[in-house]
Amino acid sequence: MKKFLAVCAVMFGMVFLLVGCSDDTNGNDDTSETEVSPSTDVLEVVATFSIIADMIEQVGGDLVNVYTIVPIGEEPEEHEVLPADLVAVSEADVIFYNGLGLEAGDYWFANLLETTDREAFAVTEGIEPFYLRTEGLEDYTDPHAWMDIELGVVYIENIARILSEVAPWYTDEFEANATAYIGRLEALHAEWIGAFDDIPDSERVLVTSEGAFRYLEAAYGVTVAYIWEANAHEEGTPEQMIAIIELINATDVRSLFTESSIETHYMEQVSEETGVPIFGMLFTDSLSELGGPAATYYDFMRHNLETIFSGLTNE
């Protein structure tokens, strides 16, 4: 936090010189009270992380230029704000974030908005969240709602609505793009409903390092197990490792999975202790680089579901 405030103190003057006074906003996360000029050809849009950024690009097409705050491969819970972030947020026509506590690590995002005197819009508006199961954390929401494609559609709908409020002269384009993308996502969702049902319960267990798959569990019928549920200062503790090893030994789990943004040594140790192999890598809080297996949200979900199914069935 001290480091963040120091950066803000140094950079605020530079931001003022570069972009002048910021837009007059009221901090309301639900509606936009300003519109950009109809003469604006491309909207400058900020997203907190890559999954939201891709959704914005799918809806906005050539009408948006998206700046992503958290780089690909990094987790949005913790981010060290850069000078470029301050400038991008200050100059943006609209700013989107996930919400549900995802960007709350050390309050970096809230402080960024306060420093730049901007408002932002939560793409999870209208979603009923799950709450964490870990003792002592039951009051915290699980932010990974995009792991259910139907809820990802809600993200898309919220993005299209806000973009249309900011630039109503592009409403037809935004709605057409959103409708086309939602159609693809709904088809993918329908493809995987019931796909895991024939796997025996004792084998239908998804074991990962972090518990980021609760929404996927509810949507597609797998059972999730993990070393820790939420990012914290204590991860992979002896107690957590013993608990997951005992669970694996009590089931017929065939495969373990690593995650793209988490160190693999925890799961490697679990594999060594249980004799269960690591099958593949899943994506959680970030897309892959362009050309990778999860370069878009659609590809992200298809990759994860296909990898999980293949790992649980050894196909």
C-alpha positions in Angstrom: 0.0 0.0 0.0 2.8 2.4 0.9 4.5 1.7 -2.4 1.2 2.3 -4.3 0.6 5.6 -2.5 4.2 6.7 -3.3 3.6 5.9 -7.0 0.4 7.9 -6.9 2.0 10.9 -5.3 4.7 11.0 -7.9 2.5 10.3 -10.9 -0.5 12.4 -10.1 1.2 15.6 -11.2 2.3 14.0 -14.4 -1.2 12.7 -15.1 -2.6 16.2 -14.6 -0.1 17.6 -17.1 -0.8 14.9 -19.7 -4.5 14.8 -19.6 -5.8 17.8 -17.8 -8.7 17.7 -15.4 -10.5 14.3 -15.5 -14.2 13.9 -16.2 -16.7 14.9 -13.6 -18.0 11.6 -12.1 -20.0 10.6 -9.1 -18.5 7.2 -8.3 -21.7 5.3 -9.2 -20.9 1.9 -10.5 -24.3 1.2 -12.1 -25.0 3.9 -14.7 -23.0 6.3 -16.9 -23.9 10.0 -16.7 -21.7 11.2 -19.5 -21.4 10.5 -23.1 -18.3 10.9 -25.3 -18.6 13.2 -28.3 -20.3 11.8 -31.4 -17.2 12.9 -33.4 -15.2 10.3 -31.5 -14.3 7.5 -34.0 -12.9 5.0 -31.4 -13.8 4.7 -27.7 -10.9 4.5 -25.3 -11.8 1.7 -22.9 -9.9 0.3 -19.9 -10.4 -3.2 -18.5 -8.8 -4.5 -15.4 -7.7 -7.8 -16.8 -7.5 -9.8 -20.0 -10.7 -11.8 -19.9 -12.8 -8.6 -19.6 -10.7 -6.9 -22.2 -11.4 -9.7 -24.8 -15.2 -9.4 -24.1 -15.0 -5.7 -24.7 -13.2 -6.2 -28.0 -15.8 -8.8 -29.0 -18.6 -6.4 -28.4 -16.9 -3.2 -29.5 -14.9 -4.5 -32.5 -13.1 -1.7 -34.4 -15.0 0.9 -32.4 -13.0 0.4 -29.2 -9.4 0.6 -28.2 -8.9 -1.4 -25.1 -6.1 -0.9 -22.5 -5.7 -3.9 -20.1 -4.3 -3.0 -16.7 -3.2 -6.4 -15.4 -0.8 -8.1 -17.9 -1.6 -11.5 -19.4 -0.4 -14.3 -17.1 -0.7 -12.2 -13.9 -3.5 -12.3 -11.3 -5.8 -9.3 -10.9 -6.1 -9.7 -7.1 -2.7 -8.1 -6.7 -1.3 -5.5 -9.1 1.4 -2.9 -8.8 0.0 0.2 -10.5 2.2 1.7 -13.3 2.3 5.2 -14.6 0.7 4.0 -17.8 -2.2 2.7 -15.8 -2.8 6.1 -14.3 -2.7 7.8 -17.7 -5.0 5.2 -19.4 -7.6 5.4 -16.6 -7.5 9.2 -16.6 -8.1 9.4 -20.4 -10.6 6.5 -20.8 -14.1 7.0 -22.1 -15.2 4.1 -19.9 -13.6 1.7 -17.4 -14.7 -1.9 -16.7 -13.8 -4.2 -13.8 -15.0 -7.6 -12.6 -16.1 -6.7 -9.0 -17.0 -9.3 -6.4 -13.8 -8.5 -4.7 -11.5 -9.6 -7.5 -9.6 -6.4 -7.7 -9.6 -5.7 -4.0 -6.1 -6.9 -3.1 -4.6 -4.1 -1.1 -7.4 -2.0 -2.6 -5.2 -1.2 -5.6 -8.1 -0.6 -8.0 -10.2 1.5 -5.6 -7.1 3.7 -5.0 -6.5 4.0 -8.7 -10.0 5.3 -9.3 -9.8 7.7 -6.3 -6.4 9.0 -7.5 -7.7 9.7 -11.0 -11.3 10.7 -9.9 -12.9 8.3 -12.2 -15.9 5.8 -12.0 -15.9 2.3 -13.2 -18.5 -0.3 -14.1 -18.7 -3.8 -12.7 -19.4 -6.4 -15.4 -20.8 -8.8 -12.8 -23.8 -6.5 -12.1 -26.9 -8.6 -11.6 -25.0 -11.9 -10.9 -25.8 -13.7 -7.6 -22.4 -14.7 -6.3 -21.2 -17.7 -4.4 -19.4 -17.1 -1.1 -16.2 -18.8 0.0 -16.4 -22.0 1.9 -13.2 -21.7 4.0 -13.7 -21.2 7.7 -13.3 -17.5 8.5 -13.8 -16.4 4.8 -17.5 -17.1 4.5 -18.4 -13.4 4.1 -16.2 -13.0 1.0 -17.6 -13.5 -2.5 -16.0 -15.8 -5.0 -15.2 -13.5 -8.0 -14.6 -16.2 -10.7 -18.2 -16.0 -12.1 -16.8 -16.1 -15.7 -16.1 -19.8 -15.2 -19.8 -20.4 -16.0 -20.5 -19.5 -19.6 -24.0 -18.4 -18.9 -22.7 -15.9 -16.4 -20.1 -14.9 -19.0 -23.0 -14.0 -21.2 -24.2 -11.6 -18.4 -20.8 -9.9 -18.6 -21.2 -9.5 -22.3 -24.7 -8.0 -21.9 -23.5 -5.5 -19.2 -20.6 -4.4 -21.4 -22.9 -3.9 -24.4 -25.3 -1.9 -22.3 -22.7 0.4 -20.9 -20.9 1.0 -24.2 -24.3 1.9 -25.7 -24.9 4.4 -22.9 -21.5 6.0 -23.4 -21.8 6.1 -27.2 -25.5 5.6 -28.2 -24.7 6.3 -31.9 -22.9 2.9 -32.0 -25.7 1.0 -30.2 -26.7 -1.0 -33.3 -23.1 -2.2 -33.8 -22.6 -3.1 -30.2 -25.9 -5.0 -30.0 -25.2 -6.9 -33.2 -21.7 -7.9 -32.1 -23.0 -8.9 -28.6 -25.8 -11.0 -30.1 -23.4 -12.8 -32.4 -20.9 -13.5 -29.6 -23.6 -14.6 -27.1 -24.8 -17.1 -29.7 -21.4 -18.7 -30.0 -21.0 -18.8 -26.2 -24.5 -20.3 -25.7 -23.8 -23.0 -28.2 -20.5 -23.9 -26.4 -22.4 -23.9 -23.0 -25.1 -26.2 -24.4 -22.4 -28.6 -25.7 -21.0 -29.1 -22.2 -24.2 -29.3 -20.2 -24.4 -32.9 -19.0 -21.1 -33.9 -20.7 -19.6 -35.0 -17.3 -22.6 -36.9 -16.1 -21.4 -40.3 -17.1 -18.2 -40.0 -15.2 -18.5 -41.9 -11.8 -18.8 -39.5 -8.8 -15.5 -40.7 -7.3 -13.7 -39.9 -10.5 -15.5 -36.7 -11.3 -13.2 -34.6 -9.0 -11.3 -31.6 -10.3 -8.2 -31.0 -8.2 -6.4 -27.7 -8.6 -4.1 -25.5 -6.5 -6.6 -22.6 -6.1 -10.3 -23.0 -5.7 -11.2 -20.9 -8.8 -13.7 -23.3 -10.3 -16.8 -23.1 -8.0 -19.0 -21.6 -10.8 -17.8 -24.2 -13.2 -18.7 -26.9 -10.7 -22.2 -25.6 -10.4 -22.7 -25.2 -14.2 -21.2 -28.4 -15.5 -21.5 -31.0 -12.6 -17.9 -31.6 -11.6 -16.8 -31.6 -7.9 -14.0 -29.2 -7.1 -11.2 -29.8 -4.7 -8.2 -27.6 -4.1 -5.2 -26.9 -1.9 -6.4 -23.4 -0.9 -9.6 -21.6 -1.9 -8.5 -18.0 -2.2 -5.3 -16.1 -2.7 -3.8 -15.3 0.7 -0.5 -14.9 2.5 -0.7 -18.6 3.5 -0.9 -20.9 0.5 0.1 -24.5 0.4 0.4 -24.8 4.2 1.1 -28.3 5.7 -2.5 -28.5 6.8 -3.8 -27.7 3.4 -1.4 -30.2 1.7 -2.4 -33.0 4.1 -6.1 -32.3 3.5 -5.9 -32.5 -0.3 -3.7 -35.6 -0.2 -6.1 -37.4 2.1 -9.1 -36.4 -0.2 -7.3 -37.7 -3.3 -6.4 -41.0 -1.6 -10.1 -41.4 -0.6 -11.3 -41.0 -4.2 -10.5 -42.5 -7.6 -9.1 -39.3 -9.0 -7.1 -40.0 -12.2 -5.5 -36.6 -12.9 -4.4 -33.4 -11.2 -4.3 -30.0 -12.9 -2.1 -27.0 -12.6 -3.1 -23.4 -13.4 -1.4 -20.9 -15.7 -0.9 -18.1 -13.2 0.1 -20.3 -10.2 3.4 -21.9 -9.3 3.3 -25.6 -10.1 5.5 -26.9 -7.3 2.5 -27.3 -4.9 0.7 -29.7 -7.3 3.9 -31.4 -8.2 4.4 -32.2 -4.5 0.8 -33.5 -4.3 1.4 -35.7 -7.3 4.5 -37.1 -5.8 2.8 -37.9 -2.5 -0.3 -39.5 -4.1 1.1 -41.0 -7.3 -1.6 -39.3 -9.3 -0.2 -37.6 -12.4 -0.6 -34.0 -13.5 -2.6 -34.1 -16.7 -2.6 -30.5 -17.9 -2.8 -26.8 -17.3 -6.0 -24.8 -16.9 -6.5 -21.0 -17.2 -8.1 -19.1 -14.4 -7.5 -15.4 -14.1 -5.9 -14.7 -17.4 -6.1 -15.5 -21.1 -3.1 -16.9 -22.9 -1.0 -14.9 -25.2 -2.2 -14.5 -28.8 -1.7 -17.8 -30.6 -2.1 -19.7 -27.4 -4.9 -22.1 -26.5 -6.9 -19.5 -24.5 -6.4 -16.3 -26.4 -10.1 -15.4 -26.2 -12.7 -16.0 -23.6 -14.4 -18.5 -25.9 -11.2 -20.4 -26.4 -10.4 -20.1 -22.6 -13.6 -21.9 -21.7 -13.4 -24.5 -24.5 -9.8 -25.3 -23.5 -10.6 -25.6 -19.8 -13.7 -27.8 -20.3 -11.9 -30.1 -22.9 -8.8 -30.4 -20.7 -10.8 -31.2 -17.6 -12.9 -33.8 -19.4 -9.9 -35.5 -21.0 -8.1 -35.5 -17.6 -11.0 -37.0 -15.7 -11.6 -39.7 -18.3 -8.0 -40.3 -19.5 -9.2 -39.8 -23.1 
